[in-house]
């Protein structure tokens, strides 16, 4: 479904296309896309994943520098609107599957809670057996019933224990529903209330400790449900008014940061390392399809990765980007694979910030450098940058290694008023992977002979 931002983007595309006097078929052939794809771009039905083909289209249509800048701005806003709509659709679909079973699972626990009480033959001097119940629940969950203390009055205690075990089994069945309720108590970023055991399980991927009794839906953020002694006390299990949260995180980050291009300087000088012989490597695709092509072949970024980030505010309120940090996950000897070039020939847009990142450094960092924007030179600019919903910022990063095989990701520091935070940037949900190509055999595809030919150094 088209958004207002994609309509604005498509309107300028149509204006440039109509002014050029060229047909959709001619322009699509020069861009290496299908005619129907170009139609969808110009009708607002689709937004390209990268700006590179649109930049080439603008040049083919004779766009001025001002028109190219405006086209880039509209593409950034349309791309961000598309991301937001996808995220909203996924968020809307999530609670239906998670929350529907909760009332059914929780109701039996409430109904069976008082089941052990109706059958006392003689008055009991100690009518608070709750620590024993917690122990029995733990034994039921772990399957070790024989470790429970031997009862003094076998006939009556055994019958009570049987009732307690039945109730405990229902409680144990209700635990997953309560855990799901705690995990889905809010959006993933809103810092909603959840016990520390549940939060730890969510963060690390571990399951909750056996015998853990979940807290009520509104505990103090510092409360832990991993301790049986704490969870066995009546006050810990009795719902109470939510305590005010200290240093509660914001509902959501006020800006979105995404990878808008993996080759902001065009295909020239771009290599991928493949663990394959030249005879088994297919012909390289169009530049904008080279990364998926390399991914299907198990490729790794070779040498330099020219990564472009786009930061866009979610509201009219200004957000300051204070820094970009490089986090190295692992570093080792470079891969002994073969390097394959993605072709030669290089391609304005919003003036970006240019940064050099040396992954061979002991502590890699984003160092501001000068760059080129079209035919013009762009000076080096450093943080901070201000962004908003109508004023995006592009960051061009040249991330490189000459001596290592490195997995890494980025972290964006931001601030807005008295709020601040960090946004991690990954390669489609996993760390980036780069390896040096120095000393490795390198090949380039010859279009005239349709073979990979070894490059000479």
C-alpha distance (Angstrom), angle and dihedral (degrees) to the residues before:
residue distance angle dihedral
X1 . . .
X2 3.78 . .
X3 3.80 118.8 .
X4 3.79 128.3 -151.6
X5 3.80 88.9 -105.1
X6 3.81 93.3 52.0
X7 3.81 90.0 48.3
X8 3.81 90.7 54.2
X9 3.80 90.1 48.1
X10 3.82 92.3 48.7
X11 3.81 92.7 47.6
X12 3.81 91.8 59.6
X13 3.81 90.8 45.0
X14 3.82 90.9 53.6
X15 3.78 91.0 48.1
X16 3.81 91.9 53.4
X17 3.81 92.9 43.8
X18 3.81 94.2 49.1
X19 3.78 91.9 47.1
X20 3.81 92.0 52.5
X21 3.81 92.0 60.0
X22 3.82 90.8 -139.8
X23 3.78 124.1 128.9
X24 3.79 125.5 -116.7
X25 3.80 89.8 -111.4
X26 3.81 94.7 54.4
X27 3.81 93.8 46.5
X28 3.81 92.8 44.5
X29 3.80 90.6 52.9
X30 3.79 92.2 52.8
X31 3.82 90.7 48.0
X32 3.84 93.8 46.9
X33 3.82 91.9 -124.4
X34 3.79 130.6 115.8
X35 3.79 120.9 -94.4
X36 3.81 90.8 -119.2
X37 3.83 90.8 53.6
X38 3.81 91.4 53.3
X39 3.82 89.1 47.6
X40 3.81 89.7 54.5
X41 3.81 91.7 50.0
X42 3.81 91.7 51.4
X43 3.82 93.6 44.3
X44 3.81 94.4 50.6
X45 3.81 92.9 -116.4
X46 3.82 92.7 118.0
X47 3.80 138.5 22.1
X48 3.83 118.4 -149.9
X49 3.80 116.0 -116.5
X50 3.81 91.7 -130.2
X51 3.79 133.4 32.7
X52 3.83 95.1 -135.8
X53 3.85 97.0 90.3
X54 3.80 91.0 45.1
X55 3.80 90.5 50.1
X56 3.81 89.3 53.8
X57 3.81 90.5 46.7
X58 3.81 90.4 52.7
X59 3.80 90.9 52.3
X60 3.81 91.8 47.5
X61 3.80 89.0 52.4
X62 3.82 93.0 49.4
X63 3.82 97.0 -112.6
X64 3.80 117.2 -178.8
X65 3.80 121.2 -123.3
X66 3.81 90.5 -102.9
X67 3.80 91.1 51.3
X68 3.82 90.9 49.0
X69 3.81 90.5 51.8
X70 3.81 91.4 49.5
X71 3.81 91.5 45.9
X72 3.81 90.9 52.4
X73 3.81 91.1 48.9
X74 3.80 92.2 50.8
X75 3.81 91.8 47.3
X76 3.83 91.3 53.1
X77 3.81 91.4 51.5
X78 3.82 92.6 45.2
X79 3.80 91.7 48.4
X80 3.81 91.7 50.0
X81 3.82 91.4 47.7
X82 3.80 88.8 53.5
X83 3.82 91.0 51.5
X84 3.81 91.1 49.4
X85 3.80 93.4 50.1
X86 3.81 91.4 50.2
X87 3.80 91.5 49.0
X88 3.81 92.1 48.1
X89 3.80 91.7 50.5
X90 3.80 91.8 50.4
X91 3.82 91.9 46.9
X92 3.81 91.8 49.6
X93 3.79 92.0 52.2
X94 3.82 95.8 46.8
X95 3.87 103.4 70.8
X96 3.83 94.0 52.9
X97 3.79 93.7 67.6
X98 3.80 95.4 38.1
X99 3.77 105.7 43.5
X100 3.81 103.3 35.7
X101 3.82 97.1 80.6
X102 3.82 95.2 46.6
X103 3.84 101.3 89.2
X104 3.83 91.4 48.1
X105 3.80 93.3 50.0
X106 3.80 96.0 44.1
X107 3.82 97.4 46.7
X108 3.82 98.4 68.0
X109 3.80 91.0 51.9
X110 3.80 90.9 57.4
X111 3.79 92.1 45.7
X112 3.77 96.3 49.0
X113 3.79 96.8 40.6
X114 3.85 95.4 94.1
X115 3.84 94.1 40.0
X116 3.84 96.5 108.6
X117 3.83 94.2 55.0
X118 3.86 106.4 72.2
X119 3.83 98.2 73.7
X120 3.82 112.6 60.4
X121 3.86 108.2 141.7
X122 3.81 94.2 -170.7
X123 3.81 130.6 15.4
X124 3.75 113.0 -86.5
X125 3.82 116.7 -136.8
X126 3.83 92.0 -150.2
X127 3.82 106.2 46.1
X128 3.84 95.9 171.7
X129 3.81 107.0 83.8
X130 3.82 93.9 156.2
X131 3.82 96.4 121.5
X132 3.83 87.6 54.5
X133 3.82 90.5 50.5
X134 3.81 91.3 52.6
X135 3.80 89.2 50.4
X136 3.79 91.1 49.2
X137 3.82 91.4 48.1
X138 3.78 88.9 52.3
X139 3.79 90.4 49.6
X140 3.80 91.7 48.7
X141 3.80 92.5 50.9
X142 3.79 93.8 46.8
X143 3.79 94.4 38.9
X144 3.84 95.0 -124.3
X145 3.81 104.4 123.7
X146 3.80 95.9 149.3
X147 3.82 92.8 70.0
X148 3.82 92.8 68.6
X149 3.83 115.4 109.9
X150 3.81 114.6 -90.5
X151 3.86 110.2 -103.4
X152 3.82 120.0 -120.2
X153 3.81 94.8 -140.4
X154 3.80 105.3 41.7
X155 3.79 99.9 -175.0
X156 3.82 99.0 54.3
X157 3.81 100.2 26.5
X158 3.79 91.5 51.4
X159 3.78 90.5 55.6
X160 3.82 91.6 47.6
X161 3.77 90.8 46.4
X162 3.79 89.0 53.3
X163 3.80 90.0 54.1
X164 3.78 91.5 46.1
X165 3.79 90.0 50.5
X166 3.80 90.4 52.4
X167 3.80 91.2 50.2
X168 3.78 91.0 43.7
X169 3.78 91.1 52.1
X170 3.81 89.9 54.3
X171 3.80 89.5 48.5
X172 3.80 89.4 49.2
X173 3.80 89.3 52.0
X174 3.78 89.7 50.2
X175 3.81 93.3 52.1
X176 3.84 95.2 80.3
X177 3.81 90.5 51.8
X178 3.80 91.2 50.7
X179 3.80 90.0 46.5
X180 3.80 90.0 51.4
X181 3.79 89.6 49.5
X182 3.80 90.1 52.0
X183 3.79 92.5 48.0
X184 3.81 93.5 47.2
X185 3.78 96.7 41.0
X186 3.79 90.9 115.6
X187 3.73 144.2 -16.0
X188 3.75 116.9 -51.7
X189 3.78 92.1 -103.2
X190 3.79 104.9 37.6
X191 3.79 97.4 88.5
X192 3.81 91.6 -128.8
X193 3.82 118.6 -179.8
X194 3.78 116.8 -76.4
X195 3.78 134.2 147.3
X196 3.78 117.5 -95.9
X197 3.81 91.3 -117.4
X198 3.80 90.9 54.9
X199 3.80 91.0 44.4
X200 3.80 91.2 50.0
X201 3.81 91.4 49.0
X202 3.80 90.4 49.3
X203 3.80 93.5 48.3
X204 3.80 99.0 44.1
X205 3.79 99.7 32.2
X206 3.82 91.6 -120.7
X207 3.79 122.1 135.4
X208 3.78 120.6 -114.5
X209 3.84 115.2 -86.7
X210 3.77 113.6 -92.4
X211 3.79 112.2 -98.0
X212 3.79 92.8 24.6
X213 3.78 113.4 144.4
X214 3.83 111.7 -150.4
X215 3.77 118.3 -124.9
X216 3.81 123.8 -117.2
X217 3.80 115.2 -84.4
X218 3.81 94.5 -94.3
X219 3.82 111.3 45.2
X220 3.75 129.3 147.1
X221 3.81 109.6 -83.6
X222 3.81 89.4 -122.0
X223 3.82 94.9 55.2
X224 3.78 117.2 110.2
X225 3.78 123.7 -150.8
X226 3.80 93.9 -168.9
X227 3.83 94.4 86.7
X228 3.83 115.0 83.9
X229 3.80 92.1 -158.2
X230 3.79 92.4 56.1
X231 3.77 94.1 44.2
X232 3.81 91.7 48.2
X233 3.79 95.4 62.3
X234 3.82 115.4 97.5
X235 3.80 92.7 -129.2
X236 3.79 91.0 56.9
X237 3.81 92.1 55.2
X238 3.80 97.5 42.5
X239 3.83 112.7 92.8
X240 3.77 113.5 -122.9
X241 3.78 137.4 175.4
X242 3.80 112.2 -66.4
X243 3.78 112.4 -95.2
X244 3.81 115.7 -127.5
X245 3.80 109.7 -93.9
X246 3.77 119.8 -124.7
X247 3.79 119.4 -137.5
X248 3.81 91.5 -4.3
X249 3.81 110.2 -169.2
X250 3.80 118.4 -119.1
X251 3.79 119.5 -91.6
X252 3.79 90.8 -110.2
X253 3.78 140.9 -11.8
X254 3.82 110.1 -86.2
X255 3.81 92.9 -133.4
X256 3.77 138.6 43.4
X257 3.80 122.8 -136.1
X258 3.78 121.9 -168.4
X259 3.79 142.0 159.3
X260 3.81 106.6 -98.1
X261 3.81 96.8 175.1
X262 3.79 139.8 7.8
X263 3.83 91.7 -162.3
X264 3.79 109.5 38.0
X265 3.82 92.3 161.4
X266 3.83 95.1 51.8
X267 3.80 130.4 -105.5
X268 3.81 96.4 -57.9
X269 3.78 113.4 115.2
X270 3.81 94.3 6.2
X271 3.83 115.7 139.1
X272 3.79 134.0 179.6
X273 3.80 123.7 -161.7
X274 3.82 113.7 -133.2
X275 3.78 128.7 -177.3
X276 3.81 89.8 -138.3
X277 3.80 138.8 96.6
X278 3.83 117.9 -108.6
X279 3.80 91.9 -112.4
X280 3.81 91.9 61.9
X281 3.82 97.3 45.0
X282 3.83 114.3 96.3
X283 3.78 125.6 -134.9
X284 3.83 112.9 -72.9
X285 3.82 115.7 -105.9
X286 3.80 130.3 -132.5
X287 3.84 112.1 -54.5
X288 3.81 94.8 -103.3
X289 3.83 90.1 54.5
X290 3.80 97.2 46.4
X291 3.80 96.7 96.0
X292 3.84 96.3 53.6
X293 3.82 87.2 43.9
X294 3.81 91.3 54.2
X295 3.80 91.3 44.0
X296 3.80 92.0 56.4
X297 3.80 88.8 52.1
X298 3.83 92.6 49.6
X299 3.81 92.5 -107.6
X300 3.80 128.9 169.0
X301 3.81 127.8 -152.2
X302 3.79 107.5 -94.9
X303 3.79 122.1 -142.9
X304 3.82 104.4 -41.8
X305 3.80 128.0 33.1
X306 3.80 112.5 -169.4
X307 3.79 98.8 -156.1
X308 3.80 121.7 -174.6
X309 3.80 120.5 -159.1
X310 3.79 124.0 -167.5
X311 3.81 119.9 -157.9
X312 3.81 118.8 -165.6
X313 3.80 128.4 177.3
X314 3.79 117.2 -126.0
X315 3.81 94.2 -143.1
X316 3.78 138.2 25.3
X317 3.82 88.5 -95.2
X318 3.80 112.6 106.4
X319 3.80 118.4 -112.9
X320 3.80 121.5 -163.6
X321 3.81 120.3 -140.4
X322 3.78 104.0 -149.6
X323 3.80 103.8 178.9
X324 3.78 148.7 -17.4
X325 3.82 114.9 -132.4
X326 3.80 126.2 -162.5
X327 3.82 115.6 -140.4
X328 3.81 114.9 -164.4
X329 3.81 112.5 -151.4
X330 3.81 97.7 -178.1
X331 3.80 138.4 -9.1
X332 3.80 130.5 -169.0
X333 3.79 145.3 137.1
X334 3.83 115.0 -38.3
X335 3.79 118.9 -95.9
X336 3.81 116.2 -96.2
X337 3.81 92.4 -135.5
X338 3.82 132.0 123.3
X339 3.81 121.8 -91.7
X340 3.82 120.0 -132.4
X341 3.80 122.8 -164.9
X342 3.78 120.0 -136.2
X343 3.81 93.2 -144.4
X344 3.74 139.5 -89.6
X345 3.79 132.7 -87.4
X346 3.78 125.2 80.0
X347 3.55 129.7 -137.3
X348 10.69 140.4 -161.2
X349 3.54 110.7 -87.4
X350 3.79 138.8 132.5
X351 3.79 109.5 -42.5
X352 3.80 104.3 -103.3
X353 3.76 132.6 -156.6
X354 3.80 111.9 -111.4
X355 3.81 120.9 -145.4
X356 3.79 134.8 177.5
X357 3.83 119.2 -146.2
X358 3.81 118.6 -169.3
X359 3.81 108.5 -160.8
X360 3.81 90.1 -170.0
X361 3.82 90.9 66.8
X362 3.81 116.9 101.3
X363 3.81 88.7 -121.2
X364 3.83 108.7 20.9
X365 3.80 115.5 -150.4
X366 3.79 138.5 173.8
X367 3.81 106.1 -97.6
X368 3.84 116.1 -166.8
X369 3.81 114.2 -122.0
X370 3.79 137.1 168.6
X371 3.79 121.4 -98.3
X372 3.77 144.5 173.7
X373 3.78 127.2 -94.8
X374 3.78 108.3 -165.0
X375 3.80 104.3 -52.8
X376 3.81 94.3 -22.4
X377 3.79 129.3 88.4
X378 3.81 116.5 -117.7
X379 3.82 117.4 -149.8
X380 3.80 123.0 -130.3
X381 3.81 111.9 -91.9
X382 3.79 127.2 -176.4
X383 3.77 136.4 -157.2
X384 2.97 142.9 -40.9
X385 3.82 106.5 69.2
X386 3.80 125.5 176.0
X387 3.80 121.5 -137.7
X388 3.81 136.3 176.7
X389 3.79 138.3 166.9
X390 3.82 91.1 -77.7
X391 3.81 99.2 30.7
X392 3.83 110.9 58.8
X393 3.79 125.8 -179.7
X394 3.80 127.2 -140.3
X395 3.82 121.0 -152.3
X396 3.82 117.7 -164.4
X397 3.80 112.0 -159.3
X398 3.81 125.8 -169.5
X399 3.81 102.0 -159.3
X400 3.79 113.3 -175.8
X401 3.79 146.6 163.4
X402 3.80 129.9 -169.1
X403 3.81 100.2 178.9
X404 3.82 112.0 25.3
X405 3.78 148.6 55.8
X406 3.83 103.8 -126.3
X407 3.80 136.7 -177.2
X408 3.80 113.1 -163.9
X409 3.81 147.2 147.2
X410 3.81 138.1 -158.5
X411 3.80 133.7 -115.2
X412 3.82 123.5 -156.7
X413 3.83 118.8 -151.5
X414 3.81 113.7 -150.9
X415 3.80 137.8 174.0
X416 3.80 134.4 -170.9
X417 3.79 118.5 179.0
X418 3.80 107.1 -49.2
X419 3.80 92.8 -17.6
X420 3.80 126.9 91.7
X421 3.76 139.2 165.3
X422 3.79 149.3 147.5
X423 3.80 130.6 -100.2
X424 3.83 118.6 -160.1
X425 3.81 118.5 -144.2
X426 3.81 118.3 -152.4
X427 3.80 136.8 174.7
X428 3.82 100.2 -102.0
X429 3.80 92.6 -40.2
X430 3.81 99.0 -40.6
X431 3.83 134.5 76.6
X432 3.80 119.5 -82.3
X433 3.81 115.7 -103.3
X434 3.82 121.8 -148.5
X435 3.80 130.4 169.0
X436 3.81 133.3 -175.6
X437 3.82 118.5 -104.1
X438 3.80 96.6 -166.8
X439 3.81 108.7 130.1
X440 3.81 93.4 8.3
X441 3.84 121.9 122.6
X442 3.82 109.3 -100.5
X443 3.80 129.5 -157.8
X444 3.81 136.1 -166.7
X445 3.79 125.5 -161.4
X446 3.82 115.7 -116.3
X447 3.79 111.1 -146.3
X448 3.81 92.5 -163.6
X449 3.81 94.7 56.2
X450 3.83 99.2 23.4
X451 3.80 93.2 -132.3
X452 3.80 136.7 111.1
X453 3.81 109.1 -105.6
X454 3.79 123.1 -161.2
X455 3.80 115.1 -112.7
X456 3.78 118.9 -129.0
X457 3.79 119.2 -135.1
